[in-house]
Amino acid sequence: MSWVAVRERVYRCIVAAPAGCTCDEVEQLLGHQTVSARIRELVQGGRVEYGDRCRPTRTGVPARVYYDCGGLPLPAQVVLF
């Protein structure tokens, strides 16, 4: 499976979770080791964001909870003319 396909599967997992998802939770669902890299791409692309909430991972370490930004990339900057 290509990294683009994995990224879209990661995104769909996050969108489907009303309370958001941690990286660990998505890894459990998909069984992929590249989930953190795909989440980072989604954050950088403006499709996913994280707030101040954390949840424990399987090992008990606090992890960020990621949420959907609405599916569309956020503008990098607003240009006023």
PAGU-216163 format. One line per 3 residues: number of its first residue (from 0); their letters; for each residue x, y, z of N, C-alpha, C. Coordinates in Angstrom, 2 decimals, padded with zeros to 5 digits. Layout:
! PAGU-216163
NUM) A) X Y Z X Y Z X Y Z; ...
***
This chain:
! PAGU-216163
0) MSW) 000.85 -001.17 000.00 000.00 000.00 000.00 000.90 001.25 000.00; 000.56 002.22 -000.81 001.37 003.44 -000.92 001.18 004.31 000.32; 002.14 005.21 000.54 002.05 006.11 001.69 000.86 007.05 001.54
3) VAV) 000.49 007.39 000.33 -000.69 008.26 000.11 -001.96 007.53 000.55; -002.06 006.25 000.22 -003.22 005.46 000.63 -003.27 005.30 002.14; -002.11 005.09 002.76 -002.05 004.98 004.22 -002.49 006.30 004.85
6) RER) -002.00 007.41 004.30 -002.38 008.73 004.84 -003.90 008.93 004.79; -004.52 008.54 003.69 -005.97 008.71 003.58 -006.71 007.79 004.56; -006.19 006.60 004.78 -006.81 005.71 005.78 -006.66 006.29 007.18
9) VYR) -005.51 006.88 007.48 -005.29 007.53 008.78 -006.28 008.68 008.93; -006.43 009.48 007.89 -007.36 010.61 007.93 -008.79 010.13 008.18; -009.21 009.08 007.50 -010.56 008.56 007.69 -010.78 008.06 009.12
12) CIV) -009.77 007.47 009.72 -009.88 007.04 011.13 -010.11 008.23 012.04; -009.37 009.30 011.82 -009.49 010.49 012.67 -010.85 011.14 012.47; -011.30 011.25 011.23 -012.60 011.85 010.93 -013.74 011.04 011.57
15) AAP) -013.61 009.74 011.57 -014.68 008.87 012.07 -014.78 008.87 013.59; -013.81 009.42 014.27 -013.81 009.40 015.74 -014.25 010.75 016.28; -015.47 010.84 016.84 -015.97 012.12 017.35 -015.07 012.72 018.43
18) AGC) -014.42 011.89 019.22 -013.54 012.38 020.29 -012.10 012.48 019.84; -011.85 012.35 018.53 -010.49 012.40 018.02 -009.75 011.09 018.23; -008.52 011.03 017.76 -007.69 009.83 017.87 -006.27 010.21 018.23
21) TCD) -005.63 009.35 018.99 -004.19 009.48 019.20 -003.49 008.67 018.11; -002.22 008.90 017.94 -001.43 008.13 016.99 -001.49 006.64 017.35; -001.38 006.35 018.62 -001.42 004.97 019.09 -002.75 004.29 018.74
24) EVE) -003.84 005.02 018.89 -005.16 004.45 018.57 -005.28 004.13 017.09; -004.77 005.03 016.24 -004.81 004.79 014.80 -003.91 003.60 014.44; -002.74 003.51 015.07 -001.85 002.36 014.83 -002.54 001.05 015.19
27) QLL) -003.29 001.04 016.28 -004.01 -000.17 016.66 -005.06 -000.54 015.61; -005.74 000.46 015.08 -006.78 000.21 014.08 -006.22 -000.27 012.75; -005.13 000.36 012.30 -004.60 000.08 010.97 -003.45 -000.90 010.95
30) GHQ) -002.74 -001.02 012.06 -001.60 -001.93 012.10 -000.39 -001.46 011.32; -000.27 -000.15 011.07 000.86 000.40 010.34 001.84 001.08 011.28; 003.11 001.03 010.95 004.14 001.68 011.75 004.38 003.12 011.31
33) TVS) 003.86 003.53 010.17 004.13 004.87 009.63 003.03 005.87 009.97; 002.18 005.54 010.93 001.04 006.40 011.25 001.50 007.78 011.72; 002.51 007.86 012.57 002.92 009.17 013.08 003.39 010.09 011.95
36) ARI) 004.10 009.54 010.98 004.54 010.35 009.83 003.35 010.81 009.01; 002.37 009.95 008.81 001.18 010.33 008.04 000.36 011.38 008.78; 000.27 011.27 010.10 -000.45 012.28 010.89 000.27 013.62 010.77
39) REL) 001.58 013.61 010.84 002.35 014.85 010.71 002.09 015.51 009.36; 002.02 014.72 008.30 001.69 015.27 006.97 000.30 015.89 006.97; -000.64 015.24 007.64 -002.01 015.77 007.70 -002.06 017.07 008.50
42) VQG) -001.28 017.16 009.56 -001.21 018.41 010.35 -000.59 019.51 009.49; 000.53 019.22 008.84 001.20 020.22 008.01 000.33 020.65 006.84; -000.52 019.75 006.35 -001.41 020.07 005.23 -002.69 020.76 005.66
45) GRV) -002.88 020.94 006.97 -004.06 021.64 007.46 -005.32 020.82 007.49; -005.22 019.51 007.38 -006.41 018.66 007.40 -006.71 018.14 008.79; -005.70 018.11 009.66 -005.83 017.58 011.02 -005.16 018.56 011.96
48) EYG) -005.70 018.69 013.16 -005.10 019.54 014.18 -005.15 018.83 015.53; -004.44 019.36 016.48 -004.50 018.82 017.83 -004.75 019.97 018.80; -005.42 019.65 019.88 -005.70 020.65 020.89 -004.85 020.39 022.12
51) DRC) -005.39 020.75 023.27 -004.64 020.57 024.50 -005.00 019.28 025.23; -005.86 018.46 024.65 -006.24 017.20 025.28 -005.24 016.10 024.97; -005.04 015.25 025.95 -004.18 014.07 025.79 -004.92 012.86 026.35
54) RPT) -004.57 011.70 025.82 -005.06 010.43 026.35 -003.88 009.49 026.48; -003.95 008.55 027.42 -002.83 007.62 027.58 -002.76 006.61 026.42; -001.54 006.27 026.05 -001.32 005.22 025.05 -001.40 003.86 025.75
57) RTG) -001.14 002.81 024.99 -001.15 001.46 025.57 -000.13 001.31 026.68; 000.93 002.10 026.62 001.97 002.02 027.66 001.77 003.04 028.77; 000.69 003.83 028.67 000.38 004.79 029.72 000.96 006.18 029.52
60) VPA) 001.68 006.39 028.43 002.28 007.70 028.14 001.20 008.63 027.57; 001.09 009.88 028.04 000.11 010.80 027.48 000.41 011.10 026.00; -000.62 011.10 025.18 -000.46 011.36 023.75 -001.46 012.40 023.29
63) RVY) -001.05 013.21 022.32 -001.95 014.22 021.74 -003.15 013.54 021.10; -004.28 014.25 021.13 -005.48 013.79 020.45 -005.65 014.66 019.20; -005.77 014.02 018.06 -005.89 014.71 016.78 -007.35 014.74 016.32
66) YDC) -007.72 015.86 015.69 -009.09 016.11 015.24 -009.10 016.54 013.78; -010.22 016.35 013.14 -010.43 016.78 011.76 -010.58 018.30 011.70; -010.00 018.91 010.68 -010.14 020.36 010.45 -011.27 020.67 009.47
69) GGL) -012.01 019.68 009.06 -013.09 019.92 008.12 -012.81 019.38 006.73; -011.66 018.76 006.52 -011.38 018.11 005.26 -010.67 018.95 004.22; -010.70 020.27 004.37 -010.05 021.13 003.38 -008.77 021.71 003.95
72) PLP) -007.75 021.87 003.14 -006.52 022.49 003.63 -006.80 023.91 004.11; -006.15 024.30 005.17 -006.26 025.66 005.66 -005.31 026.55 004.87; -005.69 027.80 004.61 -004.79 028.68 003.87 -003.53 028.95 004.69
75) AQV) -002.38 028.99 004.02 -001.12 029.24 004.70 -001.07 030.69 005.18; -001.62 031.57 004.42 -001.67 032.97 004.80 -002.77 033.67 004.01; -003.26 034.75 004.54 -004.28 035.52 003.83 -003.59 036.73 003.21
78) VLF) -003.82 036.90 001.93 -003.23 038.04 001.22 -004.32 039.07 000.98; -004.09 040.27 001.45 -005.04 041.36 001.25 -004.49 042.31 000.20; -005.34 042.70 -000.74 -004.92 043.63 -001.79 -005.49 044.98 -001.52
***
